[in-house]
Amino acid sequence: MTVTKRIGFAALAVAAPMMATVATAQDAKLPQTLTMTAYDTGSSGFNIAVAVGKALKDNNGVEVRVLPAGNDVARLAPLRANRAQASAMGVGVYFAQEAVFEFGVKDWGPQPLRLVLSVTDCNAITLGVAKDTGVKEVKDLKGKRIGMVVGSPALNQNALAILAFGNLTRGDVQPVEFSGYGAMWKGMVNNEVDAAIASTISGQVKELETSPRGIIYPQAPAADKEGWARLNKVGPYFYPHKTTCAAGLAAGASLELPAYPYPIFMAYASQPADLVYNLTKAMIVGYKDYKDGAPGAAGLAVERQNLKWVLPYHEGAVKALKEAGVWKDEHETHNNALVKRQDTLATAWADFLKTNPSGEKADFTKAWMEARKTALTKASMDVIFE
């Protein structure tokens, strides 16, 4: 968080092939400055944000500050305080929506977050394992040192979900805590930990690949239904993925690994619809000018958007997606159901606070989780996190 990289964010003059009418990126009316948060410098999310920003800066000169942050709380705090307009987040957006883990505390609660665009590409999000450990399968991680990041439920829950595929829990491994994502991966290189969660195309995994330790990725074959049932119970946002790009993976080879959209460009629902519309439009129309700017950036293509994921799209983004010709009635129905879920959680939170719950963190969270379960069950919605 001590490093601030200034890059530009603007719109580019290209024709969007899927749009009903010819549009140029200059049609997108963006403010002179924008602020965005992202994962640490060197992460694939940060690199993609930089690639998008460079392309946009070159054309419209909108100044954007990209603030790297080591955990989900640090990435969302500037947005909640309206000191940043958007973020290139991970699946922490889902935990914040659901008010679980680090967000199931008095200072946070359910957050009304909305998607802008997200990346679905050839990479996966899984446990990278030091090759010198001798690990071949997920189950081989029993007793090994697993990286965890303080204040980052996304990273930690992801690691636990992958472990579950191998029928392992936190108690079967040695958790090693770090202050941030970057620090955790430095720990991998320095032999302080044996496995850590990452995108398979991040700068950190490439660093481990070229180190004396090397890197491998234990697979999670889709055919292993029991393994996937265990994984999805812990991480319902994951899906099986044929991964063709990963540090250490030979050209033309592939691996069966877990994945979900990352990075997830998002904003609070309270951000003006016009701002989010124009930002989304600029990213859609300007796609060809940044798609090769960083590994994974090609996954921002409008036709690759997962329009029925676990987080609703911002109304401004919906407008841009409709113009791009990809938003259908089924997506609108799904989106409305997700917004209703967020509204249900918000009401449950407000009612819960009126009960004057204990100020002690553990007691507060336990009581909230019970109230959350009651509200979702009453609304006939999946509880997911018990």
C-alpha positions, 0 to 999 in steps of 0.5 A: 500500500506504500507504493502508488503507481500513477497511470492513465485511464481513458477511452480509445477510438476503435469500433466495437464489433459486437455493438449495434452502432459504430462507437468510438472510445472518445464517446465515453465521457470520463472525469479527468481523474479516477482512482482504482485499487488492485492487488499488489504490484506484480500480481496479474490483477495489477498488471492488467489494470496497468495495461488497461490504464496505459491504453486509455491514457494514450487516447484520452489522458484521464489520470488514474491512480492505481493503489496496490493493497495487500488484502481485501479490506484494504482494497475496499476501504478506499471505495467505501470512503469514496476515495476510489471509484473502482477496484480490480478485486478478487473473489473478496467481492463475494465475501464482502457481499455476503458479510462473511469472514473479515466482513462479518464484523461490526465495521463492515457487514453486507456491502452493495458491490457491483460488477463492471467487467471481469477477466476469464482467460486461459489461466487458473486460480489455484495453489502454486506449489514449490516443485522441491516439495515433491508434491504431485496431487492435492492430497500430498499437501498434508503436513505442508506449509500453506500460505495465508494472508491476514485480512484477506478472506478471498486468498485464505478461503481459496486455499482451503477450497483447493485443499478440500479437493484433496480431502484436507482441511486447515488442521491437516496442514501448517498455515503460515500467515503473511501481511500481504499477497506479495509477502506471501509469495516472497515467502515461497521463494525464500522457502518459508512456505510450500504452497500459496494461492495465485493466478497461474500467470501472475508475476509472483508465480513466474518468479517462483518458476525461475527460482531454485524451487520451481513450481507445479500445480496439483490438478483438480480433474472435473471427472472427480465429482466428489473432489469438486463437491468438497471444493465447491462446498468451501468455494462455490464460486469456483468452476473446473477449467482447462488451463493452457497458460501458467508459469512453468507450463510447456507450450501446448500443454494444459492442466485441469485446475479451478478457476473463477473470473479474476481480476474483477473490475467492480464498484459500489452500487452508489457510484453514478450510473453515468460514470460506470457506464462510460468506464465500461464502454471505454473498456469494451470499445478500447479492448484491442488496444490493451488486450495484449498489454499483460497476460490475462488482459485478453480475458476482458473481451466482452464475449468472455464475460460471465454474466450469470456469476455470483455478483450483480452488475452495476446498472451503468455496466448493464447499459454498456453491455446491452449496447454491446449486444451481449446482455439478454433477458436471462441475465437481467433475471439473474441480476435482479435475483442477486440484487434482491439477495443483497437487499435481503442481507442489508435488511438483515444486517440493519435489523441485527444491529438494532438488537445491540449485539455484543461488542466482542468480535467473536460473539458478534460474528457468531450472532450475525451468522445466525441472524444471516442464516435465519434471514436467508432461509426465510427468503428461500435463499441459499445460506452457503456459509454456515 
